[in-house]
Amino acid sequence: MTAPTCPNCAGEVLPVLFGLPTEAAHQAAAAGKIVLAGCVVWDDDLEESWECRNCHHHFATPDRTAWLTAVETAISQHGR
């Protein structure tokens, strides 16, 4: 599964990860592979969501598999 593109500007997007991050998640965020969003999910529809690198538009897609794959790939590159 591939990540979507931004519906606003067609830019590259990163998966947004909510919750208490692990050390590997911190490292993935520092490397620009994911966005850490904190522990509070303000909208259930945005729990598995994306953020555009260019315009910072935040959006969700119905394809949870692409989001999960992107998060797992980013974190596994920095240990678990």
C-alpha positions as CSV (number, residue, x, y, z in Angstrom):
1,M,0.0,0.0,0.0
2,T,1.3,3.4,-0.8
3,A,0.7,6.6,1.2
4,P,-1.8,9.0,-0.3
5,T,-0.9,12.5,-1.5
6,C,-2.2,15.7,0.0
7,P,-5.7,16.6,-1.2
8,N,-4.8,20.3,-0.8
9,C,-1.5,20.5,-2.7
10,A,-0.7,17.0,-3.9
11,G,2.4,17.1,-1.6
12,E,4.1,14.2,0.2
13,V,2.4,13.2,3.4
14,L,3.5,11.6,6.7
15,P,1.5,9.4,9.0
16,V,0.4,11.0,12.2
17,L,0.9,8.9,15.4
18,F,-1.1,9.6,18.5
19,G,-0.3,8.2,22.0
20,L,2.8,8.0,24.1
21,P,5.6,7.4,21.7
22,T,8.3,4.9,22.1
23,E,12.0,5.7,21.7
24,A,11.8,4.3,18.1
25,A,8.8,6.6,17.4
26,H,10.8,9.6,18.7
27,Q,13.7,8.6,16.4
28,A,11.4,8.2,13.4
29,A,9.9,11.6,14.0
30,A,13.3,13.2,14.3
31,A,14.2,11.6,11.0
32,G,11.1,13.1,9.4
33,K,9.3,9.8,8.8
34,I,6.2,10.3,11.1
35,V,4.5,13.1,12.9
36,L,3.9,12.8,16.7
37,A,0.6,14.3,17.7
38,G,0.3,13.7,21.5
39,C,-2.0,11.6,23.5
40,V,-5.4,13.2,22.8
41,V,-7.2,12.2,19.7
42,W,-9.6,15.1,19.1
43,D,-11.7,13.4,16.4
44,D,-12.1,9.6,16.1
45,D,-12.1,10.0,12.3
46,L,-8.6,11.4,12.4
47,E,-7.0,8.6,14.6
48,E,-5.3,7.1,11.5
49,S,-4.4,10.2,9.7
50,W,-1.8,12.0,7.6
51,E,-0.1,15.4,7.6
52,C,1.3,17.1,4.5
53,R,5.0,18.0,4.5
54,N,4.3,21.1,2.4
55,C,1.1,22.7,3.6
56,H,0.6,20.8,6.9
57,H,-3.0,19.9,6.0
58,H,-4.2,17.2,8.3
59,F,-6.6,14.6,6.9
60,A,-7.8,11.0,7.2
61,T,-8.4,8.4,4.5
62,P,-10.5,5.3,4.7
63,D,-7.5,3.1,3.9
64,R,-6.2,2.1,7.4
65,T,-3.8,-0.4,5.9
66,A,-1.7,2.3,4.1
67,W,-1.4,4.3,7.4
68,L,-0.5,1.2,9.4
69,T,2.1,0.1,6.9
70,A,3.7,3.6,6.9
71,V,3.8,3.8,10.7
72,E,5.2,0.3,11.1
73,T,7.9,0.9,8.3
74,A,9.0,4.2,9.9
75,I,9.3,2.8,13.4
76,S,10.9,-0.5,12.4
77,Q,13.7,1.4,10.7
78,H,14.6,2.9,14.1
79,G,14.1,-0.3,16.2
80,R,11.0,-1.2,18.1
